[in-house]
Each structure stands twice: as structure tokens, then as C-alpha cells.
């Protein structure tokens, strides 16, 4: 009897038909696979944040298998000789065991830390891209709010993970947290006692932070990230203005195969970069800081870069105490409670404020060039200047020690800079945006500079400009060519180790083309 040959294509088709008949997944999958995504590098920031979160979850799961979230006093008998025989908490001892005794533990711990840095950095870059390009406008206001919530949730998650290890630096941060809670009028003592379970530092704070850091906050991060992905699929992708690009279409790559394969490569690249950073670059060597001591605070200690602006605000806040209805309001309350509340609320309300001020309630799917919206760009530069001054103020003691200046002088420099630099940044950015707009319009009117100098009959010299079109062009909010090779006069230079920067044949033929155009 002749054996029938297996038709794999027909088998796959029958299997797919059977699955779709029961689950009805073909139609939504077809729509997702055919969806077009813009092919610009700035749109990959959200994907990098997503893949960093995946690395965080995987490495965090590994670390949670060996970490003991307990403040129980133990005597360290591990492999790190300088601390052997020292009394410490079980949390700090297990952190040392992960670093020195668990195979691959130090690599995983450092990968977890570097992935957290990359995660927050890409969220910051993503939010800056959204703000300066106007991607928060209708109908994406909710997406902007979710992105801001993701940023603040990431900060809280990072802070709780930092405090869980109970080393000397974590102890300093714990004392700062207690001071912030105590500064709240009326309810401060109750808040501090509730968080720490009694007197500071108590014996329950590490366990509570562990529940937040391992269970609740990761769930919140995943939920917010899925909400961002869902809103992107719901509203579609924004794109830069350009040829064939309108408010009703998207020019780019389809999800399958081009964009999807690129995302696979990007995910592997993110994993590789985090692994290299974790394996080659030391970060947060907790064994050098020793166990936390409630009565000790180390000098020259700073938080992570993304929290330094809050530390700087506390440092440069003047020692002003107010008495309201018999209650004393301490200066740390304004810097550590009121300021963060303002920084959370104002950015969330900004899309609605701008829409009301500009009377613009239309839907927008094309991005703005920052130079075309000078006031918004200037406000963003003003906010960045405000943030940078506070961040540098958070390292005031290090700056004073490094440059041999008074700590008091550095503090006053931060106070003065916080008042002067943001308005200066606003004015300079606004003027630069207007100048860039004027330059673009000059190119549209007069053409591109060719670099060819022609002598006039009266003896003067003028440069020959290559018109972009036979008729005068109007500004359309897109990039304007500024060089001759942008309009096809010279091919892009071939850069590499084994090829010249400019091939003589291409350069000479392009020069002849320019001469004929002149």
C-alpha cells in the first residue's frame, strides 16, 4: 500500500481554519499584522522602555528567590571577609549572599539595577519627545497622562527597591523618608508611625517595601504599560510631516514582517546591552556601605540621578518655618511634598490648558517641529533648566568638595540659579526657534546655498542659490533642505574603514551638475 505524502501547507491551513472557527482570532490578528508603524528612531523609545521592563521582571524574579525581606538581626558569616561577624539585618545579609555566594547573583543584581536606569531614562526621553512634538494633543491626552503615571510609578518602584537592601545608603534614604513624613502638618507623626510600624526604623518596613516592590508596583507598571500599548493601537501612530503624509494615514512599515522583525532585534539588543553593563560596569556596591545604622548618615551620599532633583529641592530650600493655627509647617514640607504634588498635577493638566489657550480642539496625528511652536518649546526648556538646577543642587556637597568651594556658596548658587536660569532658558529658546523658522523661510524663498561665488558687474560678489521649485514655496511644517546633497546634487558620503568619505567620480559628476544648474 502506497504511503500518502504529508502536505504541510495544507495541514497548517486546516489547523489555522479550525482554530479560527473556535476562537475567531483571524480578523483582529490580520488587522494587527497589517498595521503600519512610522520608521523613525524616536518612536522606538517606548519599545525600549517595554523591553527594559521585561528584563526588570525576569531579573527581579530571580533575585526574589534568594532575598529575605526581614529586619531580623543576624550575624553575617558569608564570603565577604571585611563584614564577617558583623551584626546586620537579614535583608542586608541576603543581599551580600546574592552578590558573593549565589552563582550569577551579582550579574543578575547589577542587570536589574542597570535595567531600572534604562527603563526610567527611556521613559524620560519618551515624555520629552511627546511634549516637544505635541504628540499629547487630542485625542492622545489620556496617553500623556498614563505616561506620566508610568514615570512616577517607576520612581516609587525604584525607591522601594533601593530601600529594601538595608545598607548604609538605604538607611540614609530611610531617614529622609521619615523626615518627609514627619513634616506633614497635623498628620505627620501618625503617618511616620504607620509606615514604620512604630518607632523608627522599626522591624516591618523592609517587609512592607518588599510587598510594594515585588507585587503591587510591578503589577501597576505592567498595567500602565499595557494601557499605553492599547491606546497606541486605538488612536494609531503619530508621524512627522512629509511627502504623502497626512492626518488620515501613516507612512512606514507594516507590523509583519518588517516592523515585527525589527522589534525582535531591538529586544535582543536591549537584553545584550543590559547584560554587558551588568557584567562589566559595577553599580551600587552595597558591601562597601555596611549595614544601616539609625544614628548614622553618610556624607557625600546622593540618590539615583532621577531622584536627585528632589534631594536638591530639600537642600536649597530656605529654613523658613511657618506657624498656621498653632501647627508648624517645616521647610522640608514645601520641597518634598508640595513641589512633587505640583510636578505631578501641572504636566497632567498641560494638554488641556494648551488646547484651551490656543482654542485648538481638533484631532492631530502629524507632529509639530519644536521650532514651529516656540512658546511650548521654550516652556519645555524652562522646565529642563529648573530640573537641572535642582539636580546639580542635589550634588552640592560633592561639588563643594571637588572644586574646593564653600557648601554654603553652592547652596546659594542653586537658589539664585533656580530663579534666574529658567527665565533665561525660556527667552533664549524662544529666540532660537524664531531664528530657525526665519532661516527655513529664507531657503524656501531664495533657494539652497550652492557654495558657488559669482562676481557681479559692479565688482561685488554674491553666492548662487539653487531654487527648490519654479514657484515660491510656502512653509508646510516639515524639514527644509539646507544643503545641495539634500536635493540630489551629491550622493551621501560612503563612510567606513575601507571606503573613502567621498568618491572622486561621484563628487566630480555632482560638481558638473551644479555648474550646469548655475
C-alpha positions as CSV (number, residue, x, y, z in Angstrom):
1,X,0.0,0.0,0.0
2,X,1.4,3.4,-1.0
3,X,2.0,5.8,1.8
4,X,0.3,9.2,1.4
5,X,2.7,12.1,1.4
6,X,2.1,14.7,4.1
7,X,1.2,18.1,2.8
8,X,2.5,20.5,5.4
9,X,1.0,23.6,3.9
10,X,-2.5,22.0,3.7
11,X,-2.1,20.8,7.3
12,X,-1.2,24.3,8.5
13,X,-4.1,25.8,6.6
14,X,-6.6,23.2,8.2
15,X,-5.2,23.8,11.6
16,X,-5.5,27.6,11.3
17,X,-9.0,27.3,10.0
18,X,-10.0,25.0,12.9
19,X,-8.5,27.4,15.5
20,X,-10.2,30.4,13.9
21,X,-13.6,28.7,13.7
22,X,-13.5,28.3,17.5
23,X,-11.6,31.4,18.7
24,X,-12.3,34.0,15.9
25,X,-8.8,35.4,16.1
26,X,-8.0,35.8,12.3
27,X,-9.8,39.2,11.9
28,X,-8.1,41.0,14.8
29,X,-4.7,39.4,14.1
30,X,-5.0,40.4,10.5
31,X,-5.6,44.0,11.5
32,X,-2.6,44.0,13.9
33,X,-0.2,42.4,11.4
34,X,-1.2,44.8,8.7
35,X,-0.9,47.9,10.9
36,X,1.7,50.4,9.7
37,X,4.2,52.0,12.1
38,X,6.4,55.0,11.4
39,X,10.0,54.2,10.7
40,X,11.8,56.9,12.8
41,X,14.2,56.1,15.6
42,X,12.4,58.4,18.1
43,X,9.3,56.1,18.0
44,X,11.5,53.2,19.4
45,X,11.8,54.8,22.9
46,X,8.6,53.3,24.1
47,X,9.6,49.9,22.9
48,X,13.0,50.2,24.7
49,X,11.1,51.0,27.9
50,X,8.9,48.0,27.4
51,X,11.8,45.6,26.8
52,X,13.6,47.1,29.8
53,X,10.6,46.3,31.9
54,X,10.7,42.7,30.7
55,X,14.3,42.4,31.8
56,X,13.4,44.0,35.1
57,X,10.7,41.5,35.7
58,X,12.9,38.5,34.8
59,X,15.9,39.6,36.9
60,X,13.7,40.7,39.7
61,X,12.0,37.3,39.8
62,X,15.4,35.6,40.1
63,X,16.5,38.0,42.9
64,X,13.3,37.4,44.9
65,X,14.1,33.7,45.1
66,X,17.2,34.5,47.3
67,X,16.3,37.8,49.0
68,X,15.0,37.6,52.6
69,X,12.8,40.7,53.3
70,X,13.3,40.7,57.1
71,X,14.8,43.2,59.6
72,X,15.7,40.3,61.9
73,X,19.2,40.7,63.4
74,X,21.7,38.2,62.2
75,X,25.5,37.7,62.3
76,X,27.0,37.7,58.9
77,X,29.1,34.6,58.1
78,X,29.3,34.8,54.4
79,X,32.1,35.1,51.9
80,X,32.8,38.8,52.2
81,X,35.5,38.8,54.8
82,X,35.5,42.5,55.9
83,X,31.9,42.2,57.2
84,X,32.2,38.7,58.6
85,X,31.0,38.6,62.2
86,X,29.1,41.9,61.9
87,X,25.5,42.2,63.2
88,X,23.1,43.2,60.4
89,X,19.6,42.7,59.2
90,X,18.7,39.5,57.3
91,X,17.8,41.7,54.3
92,X,21.3,43.1,54.0
93,X,22.9,39.7,54.7
94,X,20.8,38.1,51.9
95,X,21.8,40.9,49.6
96,X,25.5,40.1,50.3
97,X,24.8,36.4,49.8
98,X,23.3,37.2,46.4
99,X,26.3,39.2,45.5
100,X,29.0,36.8,46.6
101,X,27.6,33.3,47.1
102,X,24.7,32.8,44.6
103,X,26.0,31.7,41.2
104,X,25.3,34.6,38.8
105,X,23.7,36.6,41.6
106,X,25.9,39.7,41.3
107,X,25.3,39.7,37.5
108,X,21.6,39.5,38.0
109,X,21.5,42.2,40.6
110,X,23.6,44.6,38.5
111,X,21.5,43.8,35.4
112,X,18.4,44.6,37.5
113,X,19.9,47.9,38.5
114,X,21.0,48.9,35.0
115,X,17.7,47.9,33.5
116,X,16.0,50.2,36.0
117,X,18.2,53.0,35.0
118,X,17.5,52.3,31.3
119,X,13.8,52.0,31.9
120,X,13.4,55.4,33.6
121,X,15.8,57.1,31.2
122,X,13.8,55.9,28.2
123,X,10.5,57.0,29.8
124,X,12.0,60.4,30.4
125,X,13.1,60.6,26.7
126,X,9.7,59.4,25.6
127,X,7.9,62.0,27.6
128,X,10.2,64.7,26.2
129,X,9.6,63.6,22.7
130,X,5.9,63.6,23.2
131,X,5.9,67.1,24.8
132,X,8.2,68.9,22.3
133,X,6.4,67.4,19.2
134,X,2.9,67.9,20.5
135,X,2.0,64.2,20.5
136,X,-0.1,64.8,23.6
137,X,-2.8,66.8,21.7
138,X,-6.3,65.5,21.1
139,X,-7.1,62.5,21.0
140,X,-3.9,61.5,23.0
141,X,-4.3,63.4,26.2
142,X,-5.1,60.2,28.2
143,X,-2.0,58.6,26.7
144,X,0.1,61.5,28.0
145,X,-1.4,61.2,31.5
146,X,-0.8,57.4,31.5
147,X,2.9,58.0,30.5
148,X,3.3,60.5,33.4
149,X,1.8,58.0,35.8
150,X,4.2,55.4,34.5
151,X,7.1,57.7,35.2
152,X,6.1,58.4,38.8
153,X,5.2,54.8,39.4
154,X,8.7,53.8,38.1
155,X,10.3,56.3,40.5
156,X,8.4,54.9,43.5
157,X,9.2,51.3,42.5
158,X,12.9,52.2,42.2
159,X,12.9,53.9,45.6
160,X,11.3,51.0,47.4
161,X,13.8,48.5,45.8
162,X,16.6,50.8,46.8
163,X,15.4,50.9,50.4
164,X,14.9,47.1,50.7
165,X,18.6,46.2,50.9
166,X,19.0,48.0,54.3
167,X,22.6,49.0,53.6
168,X,24.2,52.3,54.8
169,X,22.9,54.3,51.8
170,X,19.4,52.8,52.2
171,X,19.4,53.8,55.8
172,X,20.2,57.4,54.9
173,X,17.3,57.4,52.4
174,X,15.1,55.9,55.1
175,X,15.9,58.7,57.5
176,X,15.0,61.2,54.7
177,X,11.6,59.4,54.2
178,X,10.9,59.7,57.9
179,X,11.7,63.4,57.9
180,X,9.4,64.0,55.0
181,X,6.5,62.1,56.7
182,X,7.0,64.0,59.9
183,X,7.0,67.3,58.1
184,X,3.3,66.9,57.0
185,X,1.2,69.2,59.2
186,X,-1.3,67.6,61.7
187,X,-0.9,64.0,60.3
188,X,2.9,63.8,60.2
189,X,3.5,61.8,63.4
190,X,0.7,59.4,62.6
191,X,2.0,58.8,59.0
192,X,5.5,58.1,60.1
193,X,4.3,55.7,62.9
194,X,2.0,53.9,60.4
195,X,4.6,53.5,57.7
196,X,7.4,52.3,60.0
197,X,5.2,50.3,62.4
198,X,6.1,52.3,65.4
199,X,9.4,54.0,66.3
200,X,12.0,54.5,63.5
201,X,13.3,52.3,62.0
202,X,11.0,49.5,63.3
203,X,11.2,45.9,62.1
204,X,8.4,45.8,59.4
205,X,9.4,48.5,56.9
206,X,11.5,46.1,54.7
207,X,8.7,43.6,54.5
208,X,6.2,46.3,53.6
209,X,8.5,47.7,50.9
210,X,9.0,44.1,49.6
211,X,5.3,43.7,49.1
212,X,5.1,47.0,47.3
213,X,8.3,46.4,45.2
214,X,7.7,42.8,44.2
215,X,3.9,42.5,43.9
216,X,1.9,45.8,43.8
217,X,4.1,48.2,41.9
218,X,5.2,45.8,39.2
219,X,1.5,45.0,38.6
220,X,0.8,48.7,38.3
221,X,3.8,49.2,35.9
222,X,2.6,46.3,33.7
223,X,-1.0,47.7,33.7
224,X,0.1,51.2,32.7
225,X,2.4,49.8,30.0
226,X,-0.4,47.7,28.6
227,X,-2.6,50.8,28.7
228,X,-0.1,52.7,26.7
229,X,0.2,49.9,24.1
230,X,-3.6,49.7,23.9
231,X,-4.0,53.5,23.5
232,X,-1.4,53.4,20.7
233,X,-3.3,50.7,18.9
234,X,-6.6,52.6,19.5
235,X,-5.5,56.0,18.2
236,X,-2.9,54.9,15.8
237,X,0.7,56.3,15.5
238,X,1.7,59.9,15.0
239,X,4.3,60.8,12.4
240,X,6.4,63.6,11.2
241,X,5.1,65.8,8.4
242,X,6.4,64.8,5.0
243,X,5.6,63.6,1.5
244,X,2.4,61.6,1.2
245,X,1.8,62.0,5.0
246,X,-1.5,63.4,6.1
247,X,-3.7,63.5,9.2
248,X,-5.5,60.4,8.0
249,X,-2.7,58.0,7.0
250,X,0.6,56.5,8.3
251,X,3.7,56.1,6.2
252,X,6.1,53.4,7.4
253,X,6.5,49.7,7.8
254,X,3.8,47.0,8.3
255,X,3.9,45.1,11.6
256,X,4.7,41.9,9.8
257,X,7.3,41.2,8.6
258,X,9.4,44.4,8.6
259,X,8.5,46.1,11.9
260,X,8.0,42.9,13.9
261,X,11.4,41.6,12.9
262,X,13.0,44.9,13.8
263,X,11.3,44.7,17.3
264,X,12.7,41.2,17.8
265,X,16.2,42.5,17.1
266,X,15.7,45.6,19.3
267,X,14.6,43.3,22.2
268,X,17.7,41.2,21.8
269,X,19.8,44.3,21.6
270,X,18.3,45.7,24.8
271,X,19.0,42.4,26.6
272,X,22.5,42.3,25.3
273,X,23.3,45.9,26.4
274,X,21.9,45.4,29.9
275,X,23.9,42.1,30.2
276,X,27.1,43.8,29.1
277,X,26.5,46.7,31.5
278,X,25.7,44.3,34.4
279,X,28.8,42.2,33.7
280,X,31.4,44.9,33.0
281,X,30.3,48.0,35.0
282,X,29.9,47.9,38.7
283,X,27.0,49.7,40.2
284,X,25.7,50.1,43.7
285,X,28.4,48.1,45.6
286,X,26.4,47.7,48.8
287,X,29.2,45.7,50.5
288,X,31.2,49.0,50.8
289,X,28.4,50.8,52.6
290,X,28.0,48.5,55.5
291,X,24.7,47.8,57.4
292,X,22.2,50.6,58.0
293,X,22.5,52.4,61.4
294,X,19.7,54.6,62.5
295,X,22.1,57.1,64.3
296,X,24.4,57.4,61.3
297,X,24.1,59.2,57.9
298,X,27.0,59.1,55.4
299,X,28.3,62.3,53.9
300,X,28.6,62.7,50.1
301,X,25.6,60.4,49.6
302,X,23.3,61.1,46.7
303,X,20.3,59.2,45.4
304,X,20.0,57.9,41.9
305,X,20.1,60.5,39.2
306,X,16.3,60.5,38.6
307,X,15.7,61.4,42.3
308,X,18.4,64.0,42.8
309,X,16.1,66.9,41.8
310,X,14.0,66.2,45.0
311,X,17.1,65.9,47.1
312,X,18.3,69.2,45.6
313,X,15.0,70.9,46.4
314,X,15.3,69.9,50.0
315,X,18.9,71.1,50.2
316,X,18.3,74.6,48.8
317,X,15.0,75.3,50.5
318,X,15.5,78.2,52.8
319,X,15.0,77.4,56.5
320,X,11.6,79.1,56.7
321,X,9.1,77.8,59.3
322,X,5.5,78.9,59.2
323,X,3.1,78.7,62.1
324,X,-0.5,78.1,60.9
325,X,-3.3,77.7,63.5
326,X,-0.8,76.5,66.1
327,X,0.9,74.0,63.7
328,X,4.4,74.4,62.5
329,X,5.0,73.9,58.8
330,X,8.6,72.9,58.3
331,X,10.6,73.9,55.1
332,X,11.1,70.3,54.0
333,X,7.3,70.0,53.6
334,X,7.3,72.6,50.7
335,X,10.3,71.0,48.9
336,X,9.4,67.3,49.4
337,X,5.6,67.3,49.5
338,X,4.2,70.4,47.8
339,X,6.7,70.6,45.0
340,X,6.3,66.9,43.9
341,X,2.5,67.4,44.0
342,X,2.8,70.4,41.8
343,X,5.1,68.5,39.4
344,X,2.6,65.7,39.1
345,X,-0.5,67.8,38.6
346,X,0.7,70.5,36.3
347,X,2.1,68.3,33.5
348,X,-1.0,66.2,33.5
349,X,-3.2,69.3,33.1
350,X,-0.9,70.9,30.4
351,X,-2.6,69.3,27.3
352,X,-6.0,70.7,28.4
353,X,-4.5,74.1,29.3
354,X,-2.8,74.4,25.9
355,X,-5.9,73.4,24.0
356,X,-7.9,76.0,25.8
357,X,-5.4,78.8,25.4
358,X,-4.9,78.1,21.7
359,X,-8.6,77.3,21.1
360,X,-7.5,74.1,19.3
361,X,-9.8,71.2,19.8
362,X,-9.1,69.4,16.5
363,X,-7.5,65.9,16.3
364,X,-3.8,65.9,15.4
365,X,-1.9,63.0,14.0
366,X,1.0,64.9,12.5
367,X,3.8,66.0,14.9
368,X,5.0,69.6,15.3
369,X,8.6,70.5,14.8
370,X,9.7,72.2,18.1
371,X,10.8,75.3,16.2
372,X,7.2,75.8,14.9
373,X,5.7,76.1,18.4
374,X,8.3,78.4,20.1
375,X,6.3,79.0,23.3
376,X,5.8,75.3,24.0
377,X,9.4,74.6,23.3
378,X,10.5,77.5,25.5
379,X,8.4,76.2,28.3
380,X,10.0,72.8,27.9
381,X,13.5,74.3,28.0
382,X,12.4,76.3,31.1
383,X,11.3,73.1,32.8
384,X,14.6,71.4,31.9
385,X,16.6,74.2,33.3
386,X,14.6,74.1,36.5
387,X,15.2,70.3,36.7
388,X,18.9,70.6,36.0
389,X,19.5,73.3,38.7
390,X,17.7,71.1,41.3
391,X,19.7,68.0,40.2
392,X,23.0,69.9,40.5
393,X,22.0,71.2,43.9
394,X,21.4,67.6,45.0
395,X,25.2,67.0,44.5
396,X,26.1,70.3,46.3
397,X,28.4,68.7,48.8
398,X,30.3,66.7,46.1
399,X,30.7,69.9,44.0
400,X,31.9,71.8,47.0
401,X,34.5,69.1,47.9
402,X,35.6,68.7,44.3
403,X,36.1,72.4,43.5
404,X,37.2,73.4,47.0
405,X,34.4,75.9,47.5
406,X,32.0,76.6,50.4
407,X,29.0,74.4,50.7
408,X,27.0,77.5,51.6
409,X,28.1,79.2,48.4
410,X,27.0,76.2,46.3
411,X,23.6,76.3,48.1
412,X,23.1,80.0,47.4
413,X,24.2,79.4,43.8
414,X,21.4,76.8,43.5
415,X,18.9,79.2,44.9
416,X,19.9,82.1,42.6
417,X,20.1,79.8,39.6
418,X,16.7,78.4,40.3
419,X,15.3,81.9,40.0
420,X,17.4,83.2,37.0
421,X,18.2,80.3,34.7
422,X,14.6,79.1,33.8
423,X,13.5,82.5,32.5
424,X,16.8,82.9,30.6
425,X,16.3,79.4,29.1
426,X,12.8,80.4,28.1
427,X,14.0,83.6,26.3
428,X,16.9,82.0,24.6
429,X,14.9,79.0,23.3
430,X,12.1,81.3,22.1
431,X,14.6,83.4,20.1
432,X,16.4,80.4,18.7
433,X,13.1,78.9,17.5
434,X,12.1,82.1,15.7
435,X,15.5,82.3,14.1
436,X,15.3,78.7,12.8
437,X,11.8,79.5,11.4
438,X,13.1,82.5,9.6
439,X,16.0,80.5,8.1
440,X,13.7,77.9,6.8
441,X,11.5,80.5,5.1
442,X,14.5,82.2,3.6
443,X,15.6,78.9,2.0
444,X,12.1,78.4,0.6
445,X,12.1,81.9,-1.0
446,X,15.7,82.2,-2.2
447,X,16.8,78.5,-2.6
448,X,19.7,76.4,-1.2
449,X,23.2,77.8,-0.9
450,X,25.4,76.2,-3.5
451,X,28.8,77.4,-2.3
452,X,29.4,79.0,-5.8
453,X,30.5,82.6,-5.6
454,X,29.8,84.8,-8.7
455,X,31.3,88.2,-9.3
456,X,28.9,91.0,-10.2
457,X,29.5,93.6,-12.9
458,X,30.0,96.3,-10.2
459,X,32.8,94.2,-8.6
460,X,30.8,92.8,-5.8
461,X,30.4,89.1,-5.0
462,X,27.2,87.1,-4.5
463,X,26.5,83.4,-3.8
464,X,24.4,81.4,-6.3
465,X,21.3,79.9,-4.8
466,X,19.6,76.8,-6.2
467,X,15.8,77.3,-6.2
468,X,13.8,74.4,-4.8
469,X,10.9,74.9,-7.3
470,X,9.9,77.1,-10.2
471,X,7.3,78.8,-8.0
472,X,7.6,80.2,-4.5
473,X,7.0,77.5,-1.8
474,X,5.0,78.0,1.4
475,X,6.2,76.6,4.7
476,X,4.5,73.3,5.5
477,X,5.9,72.4,8.9
478,X,8.4,69.9,7.6
479,X,12.2,69.7,7.3
480,X,13.6,72.1,4.6
481,X,16.7,71.0,2.7
482,X,19.7,73.2,3.5
483,X,22.5,71.6,1.5
484,X,22.9,70.7,-2.1
485,X,23.3,67.0,-1.4
486,X,19.8,67.1,0.2
487,X,18.3,67.9,-3.2
488,X,20.3,65.3,-5.1
489,X,23.4,67.3,-6.1
490,X,25.8,64.9,-4.2
491,X,25.2,61.4,-3.1
492,X,25.5,60.6,0.6
493,X,29.1,60.1,1.6
494,X,30.1,56.5,2.0
495,X,31.6,56.2,5.5
496,X,33.6,53.2,6.6
497,X,37.0,51.8,7.3
498,X,37.7,50.6,3.7
499,X,35.9,53.2,1.6
500,X,36.7,56.9,1.2
501,X,34.4,59.6,2.6
502,X,33.7,60.9,-0.9
503,X,34.3,59.0,-4.1
504,X,36.0,61.3,-6.6
505,X,33.8,60.2,-9.5
506,X,30.6,61.0,-7.7
507,X,31.9,64.3,-6.5
508,X,33.2,65.4,-9.9
509,X,29.9,64.5,-11.6
510,X,27.9,66.2,-9.0
511,X,30.1,69.3,-9.3
512,X,29.4,69.4,-13.1
513,X,25.7,69.1,-12.4
514,X,25.9,72.1,-10.1
515,X,27.8,74.1,-12.7
516,X,25.1,73.4,-15.3
517,X,22.4,74.4,-12.8
518,X,24.3,77.7,-12.2
